[in-house]
Amino acid sequence: MTGQIDSNPDFFARVDEACRLLLRGESEAALELIDQLQVERPNAVETIYLLGVFAVTMDEMGRGLILIEEAHHADPECLEYSEALANLHTRVGNLTEGLYYAKLSTTLEPHPHARNLLPEDFKNYFESLDKALIPRHHINGLIKMAHHQYEEAAREFDRQIQLVPQDANVRRDYADALLANKQFETAINQATVAVETAPDDTMNQFVAGRVCQAIGTDAPAAFHFKNVLADKDAPLPIAAAAFTRMSGLSGVPETELAELKQNMRERWELAEARPKEATPSAERKQKIHVAYLSNGLANADLAAVLGPILRLHDRSKFEVHLYEETQGQSTFKQQMANLSDASRYAWNLDDETAAIIIGGDEMDILVDLCLPEADNRAGIFAMQPSLIQIGFAGISGPGLPWINHVVGDAANEQAVHKVMSEGQQFHAIPGFWSVAPSSMLPDVTPLPCLDSGEITFGAICDLAGVTEQSVDAYTQVLKALPNSRLLFGATGHIDGYPRRRIGELFAGTGVADRVAVYDENRLQDRFSIDHEYWRLVDVLLSPGPVYQPTRLTESLWMGIPIVALPSKTIAGCTAASVLAAAGKEDWSTGNVDEFVAKASALCEDRAALSELRQSLRTEMSQSDLFRPIAKVRALEALYQELIDARDKSVG
């Protein structure tokens, strides 16, 4: 497998030269040469390995390990990659892993074309045993995070904290891992300590804001995100993520939102300029080149939206590219790569190199599908390597000045317009959140209230969407139907914090004894949704923000109607968008009274509700929500329209 692209001697001679430069400490010259090699062959295993060696020379051991592990995964038969991992893992204290790679190396053959891949101090495993002194648990935790192994990452960070309790960086990364594990209470504690220890650290403030948003405390979340945006030296991706998250919070005044937009525009003006080699393509081609760049290819909700787009694009008119910012391995990531015509890594490229590659690929349209996390690629989009750059409302784009077009639908148009920056254009398409039906969902079950005698209303157990307004709406429904209860669920494994928080929110409402949280703390497969929950729910209530739209599509597919009460944010319109695509706009209401009336009407005739449960899946299968071809064709029509406008403007 080694050297599978070809054996061009000039390429491998320059690989050897880059290694020699790194060994002599000429890092800048080495990096310049590596950048040239990347532009030529972005996915070449050797360039990934060289970046790993460069990271090690810069004392970035964690990133070095991640990159060299990626090279080894791509070419497991290469001796040098395995030998480097044996020595690196041993140096950082991962003795078991080091021994594994040392043994593996005895069975492998050297690279057949590159002769100078292994640095001198990586050649002696036993010498590395004597040099094992770096904080291995922190580095190992970062590696586990990159591979989406959040439980293992949390354990490593916890071990490092036992050794160095005052390390704010480890506390912050620990909070990040805990949040991914839905261990909210401990995440709150760790994020708090990190901010108190190093309040000027922008990343500490950002992670604290994410934790606060996840537990539904918008005011503290806004405080931390504003601290990020107040730091003029904050990296552009972190500032962009903080802006996107804060602009989606409830209660942000329009004057403050305008200031935030200006903040982002000023950052864009100061951002790294686009290199000449990344000049956007304006040439009319036989097929439109469209690329999707995402850091969320391991995210189930994003994969559910992106997968059908990649699969259903008309290949006679479009050439579809995928730029992967997601590291590690995941089923979703592999599926997305398989569905695209060409897939490239972006996570191992700096912004300038990535922009040059995108320009070289002659992308007519570049779509930002990066979730608002620290690893989004705002720096690439800020260089505008494509004349047409598109964002999707509810994912990324509104208000970011380098995005010139935003896609949404009629349900979220008003909310999106409030966030959009000057010069951005909005485009509504049908079936915005449309997905392919999940093969994992079981058959529809009988209406539970026919046996239990009481109506069970369901609610998504996501504290980010449980606001004071939504609690009031839930309460009014329960009071209107005395023989009913509210069951939060559809969330996978959680700790005890959501149950306590929900108890606090409903205390004093008079209905707290009829509100419960479904226990999904299963010992195996802890992070998938327990489909048993859907068997217990008669009607799903969705007042306010929704950050997991696939929970809504699953509810409808299981025959469970949804009553929505949209709020004024983009996330607050998600349920209305889903219902519009399902052809059930009448289930979306305009105020609390209508919300209560609609829920009551659905439950009034239980025979009719039972019949609806059995027929809804068939009805949904014919709707735009579960026939994403309508969305894809609308997107393609939009893309064609934008290309025609581009040609007219430059022609």
Secondary structure, DSSP 8 states (H G I E B T S, - for coil): -TT-S---HHHHHHHHHHHHHHHTT-HHHHHHHHHHHHHH-TT-HHHHHHHHHHHHHTT-HHHHHHHHHHHHHH-TTBHHHHHHHHHHHHHTT-HHHHHHHHHHHTT-B--SS-S--S-GGGS-HHHHHTT--S-HHHHHHHHHHHTT-HHHHHHHHHHHHHH-TT-HHHHHHHHHHHHHTT-HHHHHHHHHHHHHH-TT-HHHHHHHHHHHHHTT-HHHHHHHHHHHHH-TTS-HHHHHHHHHHHHTSTT--HHHHHHHHHHHHHHHHHS----GGG-------SSEEEEEEES-TT-HHHHHHHHHHHHHS-TTTEEEEEEE---S--HHHHHHHHHSSEEEE-TTS-HHHHHHHHHHTT-SEEEE---SSTT--HHHHHT-SSSEEEEETTTB-TT-TT--EEEE-TTTHHHHHHH--TT-EEEE-S-TT-----TTS------THHHHSSEEEEEE--GGG--HHHHHHHHHHHHH-SSEEEEEE-S-S--SHHHHHHHHHHTTSS-GGGEEE-----SSSTTS--THHHHT-SEEEEES--S-HHHHHHHHHTT--EEEE--SSTGGGHHHHHHHHTT-GGGB-SSHHHHHHHHHHHHH-HHHHHHHHHHHHHHHHTSGGG-THHHHHHHHHHHHHHHHHHHHHH-
